[in-house]
Amino acid sequence: MTQSFDAPAVVGRWRPGWLSLLMAGSLLALLATAAVPAINLNSSLSLAAWAVSASGGFVGTPVVLVLGVAWLTFTGGFAGRRRSTALALLASLVGVLAAQAWINERVVKPAFGTARPHIRELANLGVIRSVEAFYLMDTKGKRTEELGHLFNTEPAASRIPDLHPLVRAHWLAKTGHAFPSGHTLATVTLATVFTVLSSRFGGRPHWMTWLFLPWSVLVGWSRHLLRVHSTTDICGGGLAGMILGLLIAWMLLQWLERRSVETGH
């Protein structure tokens, strides 16, 4: 008989111990960036770091979100009309990530007022007058415009580190405040939600459940390697992302299991 209800059926065994170990290990891995030496930013490694960073940016994160929701709802223990469940999850997570990004960029980062590492480096090299003067410009657009002018004007231009063109463009674009890392916050939040939901509803193949958090850790590492975030920035984003991710996952679990009760399954 074909079932026609929307609710998920909880399958698999809940593994809070493994999840706790994975989350703790992820935080330790982010903390380990403090011991990583600076890399050549015009190298294949810097290009790889840029690509990983892009996977957790404004284009990459939505792609991972859509693919993750599709994988979870269409291979996991969801019975009936999976499409409606997928759309509901997608809408919920899009709303959460959008609100999170807005609050982080407009409220949290300005409140902490932490300078980005590459801005401090440019000040030390004499490219910009000082970190304090740079951040006195009241918008990111003005800072990016000023930095672009300096990057193409002597003597400042000759003092810039050797940068791959994509890394150079990234340095020019990232002129806001640093703490906490938005890339790390968003990807760890999303990874935590997917890890918790998949461990409950059994996405297949099941080993994919344990890939989301390592991906988010790599994104955090890439932000550090590109020198646009410090270890403190990415650890702060990672810790906040795990807390928010657990809260969101708990709320989604309550909603999904309540639907199951309401439909009598």
N, C-alpha and C positions, 0 to 999 in steps of 0.2 A: 504494500500500500504506500502511495506517495504522501508524505506529510506536507502540509501547506502552511504551517505556522512559521512566524518569524523568529521565534525565540531560540537562543542557543542552548545546546545541551552541554553541561559541564563534563568534560572528559579528562582522562589522564590523572596523574597524581600530582598534588600540590607539593612543590619542593622549595619551601621557604629557606632552608639551609643553603642549598645551592645558589639561590638567588642572592642571599646575603653575602656569601663568599664572592660571587661575581661582582656585586656592587662595591664591596670593600676593596677587591683587587683592582677595580676600575679607578677608584679614587687614588690608590697607591700608585698606579701607573701614571696618572696625571701628575701626582706629586714628584715622580721620578724625573720629570722634565727639568727640574732644578739642577740636575747633574749633567744635563746634555750640553756639550759645547756648541758654540755658534757654527752654522754651516755657511758655505759659499752660496750666496743668493743668486748666482748666475750659473747654476749647475743643474744636472738632471735630478738631483735630490730636491733642490728647491722647486723645480717644476712639478715633481711628484707631490711635494707638500702643498703647492698651490692647488693641484687637482683634488687632493683629499679635502682641503679646506673648502673648495667649491662644492663638494658633495654635501656639505653641511651649511651651505649658504642659501640665498633667496631663491635659487633655481634648484639646487640639489635636494634640499630638505623637502620641498613639496613632492618631488619625484619619489623619494624614499617613503614619504607618507602615503602616497597613493598605492605604491607597490606593496608596502607593508600591510595596509588595510585589505587590499585585494588578496594577498597571500593568506592572511589570518582568517578572513571570513569565508573564502572559497576552498580552503584546504583544512580548516579547523573543524571543531565539533559544533558547527552551527547548522541547525536543521531548518528546512522550509525555504522561504524566500530570502536567500542570502543577500541579494542585491540591496534590499531595503535596510538590512543591518549594516552593510558596508557603507551605504550613503549616510546613515545616521552617525556611525563612528567617524567617518571622514569629516562631516560637518562639525562634529564636536571638537575633533582635534585641530582642525583648521582654526576654529574660533579661539581655542585655548592658545595655540602658538602665536596667532596674530595679536591677541591681548597681551601675552607674555612679552613679545618683541616690543610692542608700543610702550609698555610700562618700563621695561628695562632701558630702552633708548631715551625715553622722555623724562623718566623720574629717577630710576635707580642710578644709572651711570652719572648723570649730572650731580646727583647728591653726593656721591663718593668723589667725583672729580679727579680720578686717577689718570695720569698721562700714559699714553701708549709707549712701549719700549722703543719703537722706531723713532718716535718724536723726540724722546730723550737722547737717542743716539745722534739724530740730526743736530740737536742743540750742542752736543759735545763736539761734533765735527765742525761746528761753526756755520752750518747750512742755514739754520734759523737763529735769531738773536738769543732767545731763551724759551724754555718750555712755558714759563708763566706768560710771557708776552704773546706767544703763539695761541694759547688758549683764551686770551682776552678777546680774540675775535669771536663774535657771539654765535656764529653758525658754522656747521661743518662745510657748507658750500664756500664760504669765504676762506676758510683755512685751506681747503683743497685748491682753490684758485691761487692763493698766495704761494702754496708749496709748488704748484705747477710752474709758476713764474720763476721761482728760485731754482727749480731743477733745470731750467733752460737759460739761466743767466749766470755769467761768471762774476765773482769767483766761486759762488756757492756750488755751481754745477760740477766743478772739478773736485769738490770735496765729498760728493755723494758716493756711497759704496757701489761696487760693481753689482748691478741688479739685472736679473732677467726682465725683459720687457713686461711680462705679465705680473711679476712681483713689483716692478716699478709702478705700474698702474694701480696695483693693490695698495701700495704705500700711499699713493696720492689720494686714493678714495677713503682710506681709513684714518680720518682725522678727528673722530669723536673721542670720547673718553673710553677707558679700558675696562674698568671693573664693574660687574663680572663679564666674562666673555659671552657675548650673545650667541655665537656659533656653538660653543660648548653647552650653554644653558639649553638651547633649543634641541640639540641632538641628543643630549643625555635625557632630557624630559621625554622625548619621543621614544628613545631606545628603552627607557624604563617601562613606559606604558606597554610597548609591544612585548617586552620580555615577560612582564607579569601576565598579560592577557593570553599570550601564547602558551605559557606554562600551565594555564588553567584550561584553555580550549584546544590545545594540541594541534597547532599548525604543522603541516607536513611539507618536507621532511623535518622532523623534530629538531635536528641539530641547528637549523636556522634560527631557532629561538635564542641561541646563545651567541649570535653574531652581532646583534644590534648594539649592545654596550661596547664591545671592542671597536666597532665602527666609530662610535661617538668618542671613544678615547683617542683614536687616530686623528679625528678632527681636532680635538684639543691639542694633541701633539703638533699638528700642522700649524696651528695658530701660534704656538710657541716658536717653532722652527722659522716661521716667516717673520718673527720678531714684532708682531703686532699685538701680542699678549704675553704677559709674564706668567710664571707658574701660579702665583696668587690669583690672577684673573681666571685662569682655566679651572683651578681647583674650586674657586668660589662658584663659578658657573656650573661645574660638575655636581657639587654638593647641593646647590639650590635645585638643579635639574632633577636629581634623584628624589629629593623631598617632594617636589611638585609632581613628578612622574608617579610616585607611589600614591599620592593623594588623588590624582586624576584617575589612575588605574582602579583604585578602590571605588571611586564614584561610578565609573563605567561598569565595574563588576556588579555593584548593587543594582544598577539600572538593567543590565542584561539578565541577571538572575531573577529580578522582579518580573520582567517580561515573561520569563519561563514559567513562573508561578501563575501569572495572570492567564496564560494560555492553557494551563493545566498540564504542562509537560515538565 
